[in-house]
């Protein structure tokens, strides 16, 4: 079985909805990956996602920058609330199709 494609490359296509300021403490890619991994692990709320990030911080640091540690639940919620849902869905579905093509059904030409 082939490994799943790295979702970070897909999520890198997302535009950061936050203003460009010096007090932007967390990278968009870090925020998205923490939420993505938390949701895939069954976490259903923002506080739980922050706790998940803190519990798995050492693991996340193996592939995320986390320059200011794990974002708070308020930051996770605020950033996701500002993302364009259609764009996020498009990027996420592109990753799902690459990662799990058998879930997408037969190609359109069949």
Secondary structure, DSSP 8 states (H G I E B T S, - for coil): ------HHHHHTTS---S---TT--S-HHHHHHHHHHHHHTT--SHHHHHHHHHHTHHHHTTT---TT-S--HHHHHHHHHHS-HHHHHHHHHHHHHHH-GGGG-S-TT-
